[in-house]
Amino acid sequence: MLPIKYQVVGEEDYAFVITINHDGEFSVSSGTYTSDRPRGGKLSSEQEDEIIAALHVLGIPEEHNMPEGAADAFKAQLTIGEGSDAVVYPFWEGALEEDSKLLKLVRLLEKL
């Protein structure tokens, strides 16, 4: 499994972070920095297969720049891999409405 990190940062200290390591162990941190304790676990083989398939379908993500005049409230970043081999993909959450492949991957991650 490729390591994955999905992160959303928004207004009023809101942060949502999901990380998955090589072994399929994940952690989810959500809410504000002062609420909602982090949780974690290990992906089932079905979850791992679904995420790997969604990564293959996504391929190299298209660039989704924030449109001029859009609220700067929710920025997201998807990191696939680690170290010098990592692909870092920043985008704004509105891009999920435009890119069904990216949306599928993000929704699978958010189910954790």
C-alpha positions in Angstrom: 0.0 0.0 0.0 1.3 3.5 -0.9 1.2 5.8 2.1 -1.5 8.4 1.7 -2.2 11.7 3.6 -5.4 13.7 2.9 -5.7 17.0 4.7 -8.3 19.7 4.7 -7.8 23.0 6.5 -10.6 25.5 7.0 -11.9 28.4 9.0 -11.7 28.7 12.8 -8.9 26.2 13.3 -10.8 23.4 11.5 -8.6 20.6 10.4 -9.3 17.1 9.0 -6.4 14.8 8.4 -6.3 11.1 7.3 -3.1 9.2 7.1 -2.5 5.6 5.9 0.9 3.9 6.1 2.5 1.1 4.1 0.9 -1.5 6.4 -2.7 -0.2 5.9 -2.8 1.3 9.4 -4.7 4.6 9.4 -5.4 7.5 11.7 -8.1 10.1 11.4 -8.1 13.5 13.1 -11.1 15.7 12.6 -12.8 18.8 13.9 -11.1 21.7 15.5 -7.7 21.3 17.2 -9.5 21.3 20.6 -12.3 18.7 19.9 -12.8 15.2 18.6 -10.1 12.8 19.7 -8.1 11.2 16.9 -9.0 7.6 16.0 -7.3 4.9 14.1 -7.3 1.3 12.9 -6.2 -1.0 10.1 -7.8 -1.1 6.7 -9.7 -4.3 5.9 -8.6 -6.0 2.7 -11.7 -4.7 1.0 -11.0 -1.1 2.0 -7.4 -1.4 0.9 -8.5 -2.9 -2.5 -11.1 -0.1 -3.0 -8.5 2.6 -2.2 -5.8 1.1 -4.4 -8.4 0.8 -7.3 -9.4 4.4 -6.8 -5.8 5.5 -6.9 -5.2 3.6 -10.2 -8.3 5.2 -11.7 -7.3 8.6 -10.5 -3.8 8.3 -12.1 -2.0 11.6 -12.1 -4.5 14.1 -10.6 -5.5 17.0 -12.8 -4.7 20.5 -11.4 -7.7 22.2 -9.9 -6.8 25.8 -9.0 -9.1 27.8 -6.8 -11.2 30.1 -9.0 -10.7 33.8 -8.6 -13.0 35.3 -6.0 -13.8 31.9 -4.4 -13.8 31.8 -0.6 -10.4 30.7 0.7 -12.0 28.7 3.5 -11.3 25.0 2.7 -8.0 24.0 1.1 -7.2 20.4 0.7 -4.0 18.5 0.0 -3.6 14.9 -1.1 -0.1 13.3 -0.7 0.5 9.9 -2.3 3.7 8.1 -1.5 6.5 9.4 0.7 9.9 11.1 0.6 11.2 12.2 -2.8 8.7 9.8 -4.5 5.7 11.5 -3.0 3.2 13.2 -5.3 1.7 16.2 -3.5 -1.6 17.5 -4.9 -3.1 20.7 -3.4 -6.6 21.6 -4.4 -9.7 23.4 -3.1 -12.7 21.3 -2.0 -14.9 22.7 -4.8 -12.8 20.7 -7.2 -14.5 17.5 -5.9 -17.6 18.6 -7.8 -15.6 18.8 -11.0 -13.5 15.6 -10.7 -15.4 12.4 -10.1 -12.2 10.3 -9.9 -10.8 12.5 -7.1 -14.2 12.6 -5.4 -14.4 8.8 -5.3 -11.0 8.5 -3.6 -11.7 11.3 -1.1 -15.1 9.7 -0.2 -13.4 6.3 0.4 -10.9 8.0 2.7 -13.6 10.0 4.5 -15.4 6.7 5.3 -12.6 5.7 7.6 
